[in-house]
């Protein structure tokens, strides 16, 4: 697993741990999904 992915997962875990409301959790999950999508597009472009 690349360093970038590990860092992204750490930020996602911290973000999810910090949210205090359901709306906040939804936003955090959406942000993680966007980060994962962007990461997959970058990996696909490298192939």
mmCIF entry with sequence, helices, sheets and N, C-alpha, C, O atoms, coordinates in Angstrom:
data_MODEL
# 
_entry.id   MODEL 
# 
_entity.id                         1 
_entity.type                       polymer 
_entity.pdbx_number_of_molecules   1 
# 
_entity_poly.entity_id                      1 
_entity_poly.type                           'polypeptide(L)' 
_entity_poly.nstd_linkage                   no 
_entity_poly.nstd_monomer                   no 
_entity_poly.pdbx_seq_one_letter_code       
;(UNK)(UNK)(UNK)(UNK)(UNK)(UNK)(UNK)(UNK)(UNK)(UNK)(UNK)(UNK)(UNK)(UNK)(UNK)(UNK)
(UNK)(UNK)(UNK)(UNK)(UNK)(UNK)(UNK)(UNK)(UNK)(UNK)(UNK)(UNK)(UNK)(UNK)(UNK)(UNK)
(UNK)(UNK)(UNK)(UNK)(UNK)(UNK)(UNK)(UNK)(UNK)(UNK)(UNK)(UNK)(UNK)(UNK)(UNK)
;
_entity_poly.pdbx_seq_one_letter_code_can   XXXXXXXXXXXXXXXXXXXXXXXXXXXXXXXXXXXXXXXXXXXXXXX 
_entity_poly.pdbx_strand_id                 A 
# 
loop_
_entity_poly_seq.entity_id 
_entity_poly_seq.num 
_entity_poly_seq.mon_id 
_entity_poly_seq.hetero 
1 1  UNK n 
1 2  UNK n 
1 3  UNK n 
1 4  UNK n 
1 5  UNK n 
1 6  UNK n 
1 7  UNK n 
1 8  UNK n 
1 9  UNK n 
1 10 UNK n 
1 11 UNK n 
1 12 UNK n 
1 13 UNK n 
1 14 UNK n 
1 15 UNK n 
1 16 UNK n 
1 17 UNK n 
1 18 UNK n 
1 19 UNK n 
1 20 UNK n 
1 21 UNK n 
1 22 UNK n 
1 23 UNK n 
1 24 UNK n 
1 25 UNK n 
1 26 UNK n 
1 27 UNK n 
1 28 UNK n 
1 29 UNK n 
1 30 UNK n 
1 31 UNK n 
1 32 UNK n 
1 33 UNK n 
1 34 UNK n 
1 35 UNK n 
1 36 UNK n 
1 37 UNK n 
1 38 UNK n 
1 39 UNK n 
1 40 UNK n 
1 41 UNK n 
1 42 UNK n 
1 43 UNK n 
1 44 UNK n 
1 45 UNK n 
1 46 UNK n 
1 47 UNK n 
# 
_struct_asym.id          A 
_struct_asym.entity_id   1 
# 
loop_
_struct_conf.conf_type_id 
_struct_conf.id 
_struct_conf.pdbx_PDB_helix_id 
_struct_conf.beg_label_comp_id 
_struct_conf.beg_label_asym_id 
_struct_conf.beg_label_seq_id 
_struct_conf.pdbx_beg_PDB_ins_code 
_struct_conf.end_label_comp_id 
_struct_conf.end_label_asym_id 
_struct_conf.end_label_seq_id 
_struct_conf.pdbx_end_PDB_ins_code 
_struct_conf.beg_auth_comp_id 
_struct_conf.beg_auth_asym_id 
_struct_conf.beg_auth_seq_id 
_struct_conf.end_auth_comp_id 
_struct_conf.end_auth_asym_id 
_struct_conf.end_auth_seq_id 
_struct_conf.pdbx_PDB_helix_class 
_struct_conf.details 
_struct_conf.pdbx_PDB_helix_length 
HELX_P HELX_P1 AA1 UNK A 3  ? UNK A 18 ? UNK A 3  UNK A 18 1 ? 16 
HELX_P HELX_P2 AA2 UNK A 22 ? UNK A 46 ? UNK A 22 UNK A 46 1 ? 25 
# 
_struct_conf_type.id          HELX_P 
_struct_conf_type.criteria    ? 
_struct_conf_type.reference   ? 
# 
loop_
_atom_site.group_PDB 
_atom_site.id 
_atom_site.type_symbol 
_atom_site.label_atom_id 
_atom_site.label_alt_id 
_atom_site.label_comp_id 
_atom_site.label_asym_id 
_atom_site.label_entity_id 
_atom_site.label_seq_id 
_atom_site.pdbx_PDB_ins_code 
_atom_site.Cartn_x 
_atom_site.Cartn_y 
_atom_site.Cartn_z 
_atom_site.occupancy 
_atom_site.B_iso_or_equiv 
_atom_site.pdbx_formal_charge 
_atom_site.auth_seq_id 
_atom_site.auth_comp_id 
_atom_site.auth_asym_id 
_atom_site.auth_atom_id 
_atom_site.pdbx_PDB_model_num 
ATOM 1   N N  . UNK A 1 1  ? 0.867   -1.181 0.000   1.00 0.00 ? 1  UNK A N  1 
ATOM 2   C CA . UNK A 1 1  ? 0.000   0.000  0.000   1.00 0.00 ? 1  UNK A CA 1 
ATOM 3   C C  . UNK A 1 1  ? 0.905   1.232  0.000   1.00 0.00 ? 1  UNK A C  1 
ATOM 4   O O  . UNK A 1 1  ? 1.882   1.302  0.745   1.00 0.00 ? 1  UNK A O  1 
ATOM 5   N N  . UNK A 1 2  ? 0.566   2.184  -0.835  1.00 0.00 ? 2  UNK A N  1 
ATOM 6   C CA . UNK A 1 2  ? 1.409   3.362  -0.961  1.00 0.00 ? 2  UNK A CA 1 
ATOM 7   C C  . UNK A 1 2  ? 1.260   4.294  0.238   1.00 0.00 ? 2  UNK A C  1 
ATOM 8   O O  . UNK A 1 2  ? 0.264   4.252  0.961   1.00 0.00 ? 2  UNK A O  1 
ATOM 9   N N  . UNK A 1 3  ? 2.257   5.120  0.425   1.00 0.00 ? 3  UNK A N  1 
ATOM 10  C CA . UNK A 1 3  ? 2.254   6.071  1.533   1.00 0.00 ? 3  UNK A CA 1 
ATOM 11  C C  . UNK A 1 3  ? 1.077   7.018  1.442   1.00 0.00 ? 3  UNK A C  1 
ATOM 12  O O  . UNK A 1 3  ? 0.481   7.356  2.465   1.00 0.00 ? 3  UNK A O  1 
ATOM 13  N N  . UNK A 1 4  ? 0.728   7.453  0.247   1.00 0.00 ? 4  UNK A N  1 
ATOM 14  C CA . UNK A 1 4  ? -0.390  8.376  0.063   1.00 0.00 ? 4  UNK A CA 1 
ATOM 15  C C  . UNK A 1 4  ? -1.695  7.747  0.542   1.00 0.00 ? 4  UNK A C  1 
ATOM 16  O O  . UNK A 1 4  ? -2.505  8.405  1.194   1.00 0.00 ? 4  UNK A O  1 
ATOM 17  N N  . UNK A 1 5  ? -1.890  6.493  0.220   1.00 0.00 ? 5  UNK A N  1 
ATOM 18  C CA . UNK A 1 5  ? -3.116  5.808  0.641   1.00 0.00 ? 5  UNK A CA 1 
ATOM 19  C C  . UNK A 1 5  ? -3.169  5.669  2.158   1.00 0.00 ? 5  UNK A C  1 
ATOM 20  O O  . UNK A 1 5  ? -4.223  5.847  2.769   1.00 0.00 ? 5  UNK A O  1 
ATOM 21  N N  . UNK A 1 6  ? -2.030  5.351  2.757   1.00 0.00 ? 6  UNK A N  1 
ATOM 22  C CA . UNK A 1 6  ? -1.981  5.213  4.212   1.00 0.00 ? 6  UNK A CA 1 
ATOM 23  C C  . UNK A 1 6  ? -2.308  6.540  4.881   1.00 0.00 ? 6  UNK A C  1 
ATOM 24  O O  . UNK A 1 6  ? -3.072  6.579  5.846   1.00 0.00 ? 6  UNK A O  1 
ATOM 25  N N  . UNK A 1 7  ? -1.734  7.626  4.374   1.00 0.00 ? 7  UNK A N  1 
ATOM 26  C CA . UNK A 1 7  ? -2.007  8.954  4.932   1.00 0.00 ? 7  UNK A CA 1 
ATOM 27  C C  . UNK A 1 7  ? -3.482  9.303  4.773   1.00 0.00 ? 7  UNK A C  1 
ATOM 28  O O  . UNK A 1 7  ? -4.095  9.843  5.694   1.00 0.00 ? 7  UNK A O  1 
ATOM 29  N N  . UNK A 1 8  ? -4.057  8.997  3.609   1.00 0.00 ? 8  UNK A N  1 
ATOM 30  C CA . UNK A 1 8  ? -5.470  9.283  3.377   1.00 0.00 ? 8  UNK A CA 1 
ATOM 31  C C  . UNK A 1 8  ? -6.355  8.507  4.352   1.00 0.00 ? 8  UNK A C  1 
ATOM 32  O O  . UNK A 1 8  ? -7.334  9.046  4.868   1.00 0.00 ? 8  UNK A O  1 
ATOM 33  N N  . UNK A 1 9  ? -6.016  7.258  4.600   1.00 0.00 ? 9  UNK A N  1 
ATOM 34  C CA . UNK A 1 9  ? -6.791  6.450  5.533   1.00 0.00 ? 9  UNK A CA 1 
ATOM 35  C C  . UNK A 1 9  ? -6.679  6.973  6.964   1.00 0.00 ? 9  UNK A C  1 
ATOM 36  O O  . UNK A 1 9  ? -7.651  6.937  7.719   1.00 0.00 ? 9  UNK A O  1 
ATOM 37  N N  . UNK A 1 10 ? -5.495  7.456  7.335   1.00 0.00 ? 10 UNK A N  1 
ATOM 38  C CA . UNK A 1 10 ? -5.315  8.031  8.672   1.00 0.00 ? 10 UNK A CA 1 
ATOM 39  C C  . UNK A 1 10 ? -6.171  9.276  8.823   1.00 0.00 ? 10 UNK A C  1 
ATOM 40  O O  . UNK A 1 10 ? -6.858  9.437  9.832   1.00 0.00 ? 10 UNK A O  1 
ATOM 41  N N  . UNK A 1 11 ? -6.138  10.166 7.824   1.00 0.00 ? 11 UNK A N  1 
ATOM 42  C CA . UNK A 1 11 ? -6.970  11.369 7.882   1.00 0.00 ? 11 UNK A CA 1 
ATOM 43  C C  . UNK A 1 11 ? -8.452  11.009 7.934   1.00 0.00 ? 11 UNK A C  1 
ATOM 44  O O  . UNK A 1 11 ? -9.225  11.647 8.648   1.00 0.00 ? 11 UNK A O  1 
ATOM 45  N N  . UNK A 1 12 ? -8.843  9.997  7.185   1.00 0.00 ? 12 UNK A N  1 
ATOM 46  C CA . UNK A 1 12 ? -10.245 9.572  7.195   1.00 0.00 ? 12 UNK A CA 1 
ATOM 47  C C  . UNK A 1 12 ? -10.648 9.063  8.575   1.00 0.00 ? 12 UNK A C  1 
ATOM 48  O O  . UNK A 1 12 ? -11.727 9.390  9.069   1.00 0.00 ? 12 UNK A O  1 
ATOM 49  N N  . UNK A 1 13 ? -9.792  8.273  9.191   1.00 0.00 ? 13 UNK A N  1 
ATOM 50  C CA . UNK A 1 13 ? -10.103 7.739  10.520  1.00 0.00 ? 13 UNK A CA 1 
ATOM 51  C C  . UNK A 1 13 ? -10.206 8.856  11.549  1.00 0.00 ? 13 UNK A C  1 
ATOM 52  O O  . UNK A 1 13 ? -11.104 8.850  12.390  1.00 0.00 ? 13 UNK A O  1 
ATOM 53  N N  . UNK A 1 14 ? -9.287  9.812  11.482  1.00 0.00 ? 14 UNK A N  1 
ATOM 54  C CA . UNK A 1 14 ? -9.332  10.943 12.413  1.00 0.00 ? 14 UNK A CA 1 
ATOM 55  C C  . UNK A 1 14 ? -10.585 11.768 12.171  1.00 0.00 ? 14 UNK A C  1 
ATOM 56  O O  . UNK A 1 14 ? -11.241 12.195 13.121  1.00 0.00 ? 14 UNK A O  1 
ATOM 57  N N  . UNK A 1 15 ? -10.920 11.996 10.912  1.00 0.00 ? 15 UNK A N  1 
ATOM 58  C CA . UNK A 1 15 ? -12.113 12.770 10.576  1.00 0.00 ? 15 UNK A CA 1 
ATOM 59  C C  . UNK A 1 15 ? -13.377 12.108 11.065  1.00 0.00 ? 15 UNK A C  1 
ATOM 60  O O  . UNK A 1 15 ? -14.270 12.778 11.584  1.00 0.00 ? 15 UNK A O  1 
ATOM 61  N N  . UNK A 1 16 ? -13.467 10.787 10.905  1.00 0.00 ? 16 UNK A N  1 
ATOM 62  C CA . UNK A 1 16 ? -14.647 10.070 11.373  1.00 0.00 ? 16 UNK A CA 1 
ATOM 63  C C  . UNK A 1 16 ? -14.725 10.065 12.897  1.00 0.00 ? 16 UNK A C  1 
ATOM 64  O O  . UNK A 1 16 ? -15.816 10.129 13.463  1.00 0.00 ? 16 UNK A O  1 
ATOM 65  N N  . UNK A 1 17 ? -13.602 9.990  13.544  1.00 0.00 ? 17 UNK A N  1 
ATOM 66  C CA . UNK A 1 17 ? -13.592 9.996  15.004  1.00 0.00 ? 17 UNK A CA 1 
ATOM 67  C C  . UNK A 1 17 ? -13.986 11.366 15.553  1.00 0.00 ? 17 UNK A C  1 
ATOM 68  O O  . UNK A 1 17 ? -14.518 11.461 16.659  1.00 0.00 ? 17 UNK A O  1 
ATOM 69  N N  . UNK A 1 18 ? -13.729 12.422 14.788  1.00 0.00 ? 18 UNK A N  1 
ATOM 70  C CA . UNK A 1 18 ? -13.985 13.778 15.269  1.00 0.00 ? 18 UNK A CA 1 
ATOM 71  C C  . UNK A 1 18 ? -15.425 14.229 15.040  1.00 0.00 ? 18 UNK A C  1 
ATOM 72  O O  . UNK A 1 18 ? -15.871 15.173 15.691  1.00 0.00 ? 18 UNK A O  1 
ATOM 73  N N  . UNK A 1 19 ? -16.153 13.598 14.154  1.00 0.00 ? 19 UNK A N  1 
ATOM 74  C CA . UNK A 1 19 ? -17.501 14.073 13.863  1.00 0.00 ? 19 UNK A CA 1 
ATOM 75  C C  . UNK A 1 19 ? -18.433 13.769 15.029  1.00 0.00 ? 19 UNK A C  1 
ATOM 76  O O  . UNK A 1 19 ? -18.321 12.717 15.659  1.00 0.00 ? 19 UNK A O  1 
ATOM 77  N N  . UNK A 1 20 ? -19.345 14.679 15.314  1.00 0.00 ? 20 UNK A N  1 
ATOM 78  C CA . UNK A 1 20 ? -20.223 14.534 16.468  1.00 0.00 ? 20 UNK A CA 1 
ATOM 79  C C  . UNK A 1 20 ? -21.689 14.365 16.075  1.00 0.00 ? 20 UNK A C  1 
ATOM 80  O O  . UNK A 1 20 ? -22.517 14.082 16.942  1.00 0.00 ? 20 UNK A O  1 
ATOM 81  N N  . UNK A 1 21 ? -22.032 14.526 14.821  1.00 0.00 ? 21 UNK A N  1 
ATOM 82  C CA . UNK A 1 21 ? -23.423 14.417 14.401  1.00 0.00 ? 21 UNK A CA 1 
ATOM 83  C C  . UNK A 1 21 ? -23.537 13.466 13.217  1.00 0.00 ? 21 UNK A C  1 
ATOM 84  O O  . UNK A 1 21 ? -22.542 13.141 12.568  1.00 0.00 ? 21 UNK A O  1 
ATOM 85  N N  . UNK A 1 22 ? -24.742 13.031 12.949  1.00 0.00 ? 22 UNK A N  1 
ATOM 86  C CA . UNK A 1 22 ? -24.981 12.155 11.800  1.00 0.00 ? 22 UNK A CA 1 
ATOM 87  C C  . UNK A 1 22 ? -24.652 12.902 10.509  1.00 0.00 ? 22 UNK A C  1 
ATOM 88  O O  . UNK A 1 22 ? -24.069 12.327 9.590   1.00 0.00 ? 22 UNK A O  1 
ATOM 89  N N  . UNK A 1 23 ? -25.021 14.168 10.438  1.00 0.00 ? 23 UNK A N  1 
ATOM 90  C CA . UNK A 1 23 ? -24.715 14.962 9.246   1.00 0.00 ? 23 UNK A CA 1 
ATOM 91  C C  . UNK A 1 23 ? -23.204 15.068 9.068   1.00 0.00 ? 23 UNK A C  1 
ATOM 92  O O  . UNK A 1 23 ? -22.696 14.940 7.954   1.00 0.00 ? 23 UNK A O  1 
ATOM 93  N N  . UNK A 1 24 ? -22.498 15.298 10.151  1.00 0.00 ? 24 UNK A N  1 
ATOM 94  C CA . UNK A 1 24 ? -21.035 15.377 10.087  1.00 0.00 ? 24 UNK A CA 1 
ATOM 95  C C  . UNK A 1 24 ? -20.429 14.065 9.625   1.00 0.00 ? 24 UNK A C  1 
ATOM 96  O O  . UNK A 1 24 ? -19.482 14.051 8.840   1.00 0.00 ? 24 UNK A O  1 
ATOM 97  N N  . UNK A 1 25 ? -20.979 12.963 10.117  1.00 0.00 ? 25 UNK A N  1 
ATOM 98  C CA . UNK A 1 25 ? -20.487 11.644 9.700   1.00 0.00 ? 25 UNK A CA 1 
ATOM 99  C C  . UNK A 1 25 ? -20.726 11.443 8.209   1.00 0.00 ? 25 UNK A C  1 
ATOM 100 O O  . UNK A 1 25 ? -19.865 10.920 7.502   1.00 0.00 ? 25 UNK A O  1 
ATOM 101 N N  . UNK A 1 26 ? -21.903 11.860 7.731   1.00 0.00 ? 26 UNK A N  1 
ATOM 102 C CA . UNK A 1 26 ? -22.202 11.739 6.305   1.00 0.00 ? 26 UNK A CA 1 
ATOM 103 C C  . UNK A 1 26 ? -21.239 12.544 5.453   1.00 0.00 ? 26 UNK A C  1 
ATOM 104 O O  . UNK A 1 26 ? -20.798 12.081 4.401   1.00 0.00 ? 26 UNK A O  1 
ATOM 105 N N  . UNK A 1 27 ? -20.917 13.733 5.895   1.00 0.00 ? 27 UNK A N  1 
ATOM 106 C CA . UNK A 1 27 ? -19.960 14.571 5.162   1.00 0.00 ? 27 UNK A CA 1 
ATOM 107 C C  . UNK A 1 27 ? -18.574 13.944 5.176   1.00 0.00 ? 27 UNK A C  1 
ATOM 108 O O  . UNK A 1 27 ? -17.874 13.949 4.163   1.00 0.00 ? 27 UNK A O  1 
ATOM 109 N N  . UNK A 1 28 ? -18.179 13.404 6.323   1.00 0.00 ? 28 UNK A N  1 
ATOM 110 C CA . UNK A 1 28 ? -16.873 12.761 6.417   1.00 0.00 ? 28 UNK A CA 1 
ATOM 111 C C  . UNK A 1 28 ? -16.792 11.550 5.492   1.00 0.00 ? 28 UNK A C  1 
ATOM 112 O O  . UNK A 1 28 ? -15.794 11.356 4.799   1.00 0.00 ? 28 UNK A O  1 
ATOM 113 N N  . UNK A 1 29 ? -17.839 10.744 5.485   1.00 0.00 ? 29 UNK A N  1 
ATOM 114 C CA . UNK A 1 29 ? -17.855 9.561  4.621   1.00 0.00 ? 29 UNK A CA 1 
ATOM 115 C C  . UNK A 1 29 ? -17.824 9.972  3.150   1.00 0.00 ? 29 UNK A C  1 
ATOM 116 O O  . UNK A 1 29 ? -17.154 9.337  2.335   1.00 0.00 ? 29 UNK A O  1 
ATOM 117 N N  . UNK A 1 30 ? -18.544 11.026 2.822   1.00 0.00 ? 30 UNK A N  1 
ATOM 118 C CA . UNK A 1 30 ? -18.530 11.534 1.451   1.00 0.00 ? 30 UNK A CA 1 
ATOM 119 C C  . UNK A 1 30 ? -17.132 12.005 1.060   1.00 0.00 ? 30 UNK A C  1 
ATOM 120 O O  . UNK A 1 30 ? -16.668 11.739 -0.049  1.00 0.00 ? 30 UNK A O  1 
ATOM 121 N N  . UNK A 1 31 ? -16.474 12.698 1.963   1.00 0.00 ? 31 UNK A N  1 
ATOM 122 C CA . UNK A 1 31 ? -15.115 13.178 1.694   1.00 0.00 ? 31 UNK A CA 1 
ATOM 123 C C  . UNK A 1 31 ? -14.147 12.013 1.500   1.00 0.00 ? 31 UNK A C  1 
ATOM 124 O O  . UNK A 1 31 ? -13.278 12.066 0.629   1.00 0.00 ? 31 UNK A O  1 
ATOM 125 N N  . UNK A 1 32 ? -14.292 10.971 2.300   1.00 0.00 ? 32 UNK A N  1 
ATOM 126 C CA . UNK A 1 32 ? -13.443 9.789  2.153   1.00 0.00 ? 32 UNK A CA 1 
ATOM 127 C C  . UNK A 1 32 ? -13.705 9.135  0.798   1.00 0.00 ? 32 UNK A C  1 
ATOM 128 O O  . UNK A 1 32 ? -12.768 8.731  0.109   1.00 0.00 ? 32 UNK A O  1 
ATOM 129 N N  . UNK A 1 33 ? -14.971 9.033  0.418   1.00 0.00 ? 33 UNK A N  1 
ATOM 130 C CA . UNK A 1 33 ? -15.302 8.460  -0.882  1.00 0.00 ? 33 UNK A CA 1 
ATOM 131 C C  . UNK A 1 33 ? -14.703 9.257  -2.026  1.00 0.00 ? 33 UNK A C  1 
ATOM 132 O O  . UNK A 1 33 ? -14.201 8.684  -2.993  1.00 0.00 ? 33 UNK A O  1 
ATOM 133 N N  . UNK A 1 34 ? -14.755 10.575 -1.918  1.00 0.00 ? 34 UNK A N  1 
ATOM 134 C CA . UNK A 1 34 ? -14.159 11.429 -2.941  1.00 0.00 ? 34 UNK A CA 1 
ATOM 135 C C  . UNK A 1 34 ? -12.647 11.240 -3.003  1.00 0.00 ? 34 UNK A C  1 
ATOM 136 O O  . UNK A 1 34 ? -12.072 11.186 -4.091  1.00 0.00 ? 34 UNK A O  1 
ATOM 137 N N  . UNK A 1 35 ? -12.004 11.140 -1.846  1.00 0.00 ? 35 UNK A N  1 
ATOM 138 C CA . UNK A 1 35 ? -10.551 10.932 -1.814  1.00 0.00 ? 35 UNK A CA 1 
ATOM 139 C C  . UNK A 1 35 ? -10.174 9.596  -2.436  1.00 0.00 ? 35 UNK A C  1 
ATOM 140 O O  . UNK A 1 35 ? -9.198  9.505  -3.180  1.00 0.00 ? 35 UNK A O  1 
ATOM 141 N N  . UNK A 1 36 ? -10.947 8.565  -2.132  1.00 0.00 ? 36 UNK A N  1 
ATOM 142 C CA . UNK A 1 36 ? -10.682 7.243  -2.707  1.00 0.00 ? 36 UNK A CA 1 
ATOM 143 C C  . UNK A 1 36 ? -10.883 7.263  -4.217  1.00 0.00 ? 36 UNK A C  1 
ATOM 144 O O  . UNK A 1 36 ? -10.095 6.674  -4.957  1.00 0.00 ? 36 UNK A O  1 
ATOM 145 N N  . UNK A 1 37 ? -11.933 7.935  -4.676  1.00 0.00 ? 37 UNK A N  1 
ATOM 146 C CA . UNK A 1 37 ? -12.182 8.030  -6.115  1.00 0.00 ? 37 UNK A CA 1 
ATOM 147 C C  . UNK A 1 37 ? -11.046 8.752  -6.834  1.00 0.00 ? 37 UNK A C  1 
ATOM 148 O O  . UNK A 1 37 ? -10.600 8.322  -7.897  1.00 0.00 ? 37 UNK A O  1 
ATOM 149 N N  . UNK A 1 38 ? -10.589 9.840  -6.250  1.00 0.00 ? 38 UNK A N  1 
ATOM 150 C CA . UNK A 1 38 ? -9.480  10.604 -6.844  1.00 0.00 ? 38 UNK A CA 1 
ATOM 151 C C  . UNK A 1 38 ? -8.221  9.745  -6.889  1.00 0.00 ? 38 UNK A C  1 
ATOM 152 O O  . UNK A 1 38 ? -7.503  9.731  -7.889  1.00 0.00 ? 38 UNK A O  1 
ATOM 153 N N  . UNK A 1 39 ? -7.963  9.039  -5.814  1.00 0.00 ? 39 UNK A N  1 
ATOM 154 C CA . UNK A 1 39 ? -6.783  8.165  -5.754  1.00 0.00 ? 39 UNK A CA 1 
ATOM 155 C C  . UNK A 1 39 ? -6.872  7.097  -6.822  1.00 0.00 ? 39 UNK A C  1 
ATOM 156 O O  . UNK A 1 39 ? -5.872  6.798  -7.474  1.00 0.00 ? 39 UNK A O  1 
ATOM 157 N N  . UNK A 1 40 ? -8.054  6.507  -7.021  1.00 0.00 ? 40 UNK A N  1 
ATOM 158 C CA . UNK A 1 40 ? -8.196  5.452  -8.034  1.00 0.00 ? 40 UNK A CA 1 
ATOM 159 C C  . UNK A 1 40 ? -8.019  6.000  -9.439  1.00 0.00 ? 40 UNK A C  1 
ATOM 160 O O  . UNK A 1 40 ? -7.473  5.318  -10.306 1.00 0.00 ? 40 UNK A O  1 
ATOM 161 N N  . UNK A 1 41 ? -8.475  7.226  -9.673  1.00 0.00 ? 41 UNK A N  1 
ATOM 162 C CA . UNK A 1 41 ? -8.268  7.852  -10.999 1.00 0.00 ? 41 UNK A CA 1 
ATOM 163 C C  . UNK A 1 41 ? -6.781  8.079  -11.255 1.00 0.00 ? 41 UNK A C  1 
ATOM 164 O O  . UNK A 1 41 ? -6.309  7.887  -12.375 1.00 0.00 ? 41 UNK A O  1 
ATOM 165 N N  . UNK A 1 42 ? -6.043  8.485  -10.228 1.00 0.00 ? 42 UNK A N  1 
ATOM 166 C CA . UNK A 1 42 ? -4.602  8.698  -10.391 1.00 0.00 ? 42 UNK A CA 1 
ATOM 167 C C  . UNK A 1 42 ? -3.889  7.376  -10.688 1.00 0.00 ? 42 UNK A C  1 
ATOM 168 O O  . UNK A 1 42 ? -3.007  7.323  -11.546 1.00 0.00 ? 42 UNK A O  1 
ATOM 169 N N  . UNK A 1 43 ? -4.267  6.321  -9.985  1.00 0.00 ? 43 UNK A N  1 
ATOM 170 C CA . UNK A 1 43 ? -3.650  5.012  -10.211 1.00 0.00 ? 43 UNK A CA 1 
ATOM 171 C C  . UNK A 1 43 ? -3.989  4.513  -11.612 1.00 0.00 ? 43 UNK A C  1 
ATOM 172 O O  . UNK A 1 43 ? -3.128  3.971  -12.304 1.00 0.00 ? 43 UNK A O  1 
ATOM 173 N N  . UNK A 1 44 ? -5.231  4.695  -12.028 1.00 0.00 ? 44 UNK A N  1 
ATOM 174 C CA . UNK A 1 44 ? -5.634  4.258  -13.362 1.00 0.00 ? 44 UNK A CA 1 
ATOM 175 C C  . UNK A 1 44 ? -4.881  5.030  -14.448 1.00 0.00 ? 44 UNK A C  1 
ATOM 176 O O  . UNK A 1 44 ? -4.518  4.464  -15.479 1.00 0.00 ? 44 UNK A O  1 
ATOM 177 N N  . UNK A 1 45 ? -4.652  6.309  -14.214 1.00 0.00 ? 45 UNK A N  1 
ATOM 178 C CA . UNK A 1 45 ? -3.908  7.107  -15.197 1.00 0.00 ? 45 UNK A CA 1 
ATOM 179 C C  . UNK A 1 45 ? -2.464  6.657  -15.317 1.00 0.00 ? 45 UNK A C  1 
ATOM 180 O O  . UNK A 1 45 ? -1.867  6.753  -16.389 1.00 0.00 ? 45 UNK A O  1 
ATOM 181 N N  . UNK A 1 46 ? -1.899  6.166  -14.217 1.00 0.00 ? 46 UNK A N  1 
ATOM 182 C CA . UNK A 1 46 ? -0.520  5.692  -14.236 1.00 0.00 ? 46 UNK A CA 1 
ATOM 183 C C  . UNK A 1 46 ? -0.374  4.379  -14.983 1.00 0.00 ? 46 UNK A C  1 
ATOM 184 O O  . UNK A 1 46 ? 0.705   4.057  -15.481 1.00 0.00 ? 46 UNK A O  1 
ATOM 185 N N  . UNK A 1 47 ? -1.465  3.616  -15.063 1.00 0.00 ? 47 UNK A N  1 
ATOM 186 C CA . UNK A 1 47 ? -1.413  2.326  -15.758 1.00 0.00 ? 47 UNK A CA 1 
ATOM 187 C C  . UNK A 1 47 ? -1.503  2.597  -17.223 1.00 0.00 ? 47 UNK A C  1 
ATOM 188 O O  . UNK A 1 47 ? -1.480  1.664  -18.026 1.00 0.00 ? 47 UNK A O  1 
# 
